[in-house]
């Protein structure tokens, strides 16, 4: 490489975190499991110390909201008992209860006419000869923290979810996807389950999961099913299960929700629950330490007549056409066929200054000072390693693994920085930045 004065282009890129997941579960708020509902409504309000004797021959339903019997008011809500040979509809009473009288056999139980601001899992409730009294638990729809769900990345409108709970995806047309990015705050076993009425059999919910990070998402996997469905039915609820080890806390995962319709017109909505199912601690984690292979040349020192210019790389790192890889140098460069047509830097026509990355330099435009200083695991208030990327898809092995880039940055590329704390961007460093940087 012929030596010329270099105007160093700094890619001021800071790491972010990612994880690129029906029965009744225990929802989590602020990282702590909620206790199960405690229902203390007396059967006999006139004499609560002496409950009424249950009629064992009647199939009954009680509907609860926030641990209290739900009052439908002037809304017409029906409770439906349904099996292959019989359908029984009974209006929900003002006291939140319904009595179907004497039935025989097993029934799925669900509601019709529920106001749109409430939801529940219509596939979770069964009545049998041995268990005729059913309690249906309603909940409200939780709103995302930000976004409109229209794009895969946050800058494109991807919804941000901070808490477990029940969310609603509004699907406006055939093929539309609604995107969500969720970051668990504690290790554990999580599920993502759709709440679509399989007895109506009109809408089929579909879940798409992504690998990658906040800034680089790839390997979409379609999940059609896994949850409740009737034999041979069109509606197949999805259920996605994910185990988050302590080493993976702080990583996020991205999903997209869409739906197919049989006879129903769009728009339709898909309710789905993100549920903390219980504790999880892995005895074996497939953590693979990644070391640099291309960190060979130390970045030159800035000369007196050189100026650092921060590179505008757009929303997704290296997604713009004005940077290109040069085979002769082994680095990425600012590229412009007209501006550098005369080869002023002698890297080849069109290639301009070498692109550099901040490793140990305070970057005033970001709240995190640098890749290196932001990831000092073990210090107070640093509970997880930002330089580990969980749930990376390994195509040749057809499995997920965790890639640990700690030594890759702190040792390999940190060792090739100049006194200003910057290094040259190679192909492997670009791939790292695509996964970790924003």
Secondary structure, DSSP 8 states (H G I E B T S, - for coil): --------EEE---B----------B-EETTEE---------S-GGGTTS-----TTEEEEEEEETTEE---TT---EEEEE-SS-EEEEE--TTSEEEEEE--S-EEEEEES--TTEE--TTS-EE-SS--EEEEEEEE----SB--S-SSSGGGT-EEE-S-EEEEEEE-STT--EEEEEE-SS-EEEEEEE---TTT--EEEEEEEEEE-SS-EEEEEEE--EEEE-TT-S-EEEEEEEEE-GGGTT-EEEEEEEEEESS--S-EEEEEEEEEEE----S---EEE---SS--S------TT---EE----SSTT-STTEEEETTTTEEEEE-TTTTTT-TTSS-TTEEEEEEEESSS--TTSSS--TTGGG-TTSTT--S-TTEEEEEEEGGGTEEEEEE-HHIIIIIIGGG--TTSEEE--HHHHHHHHHHB-
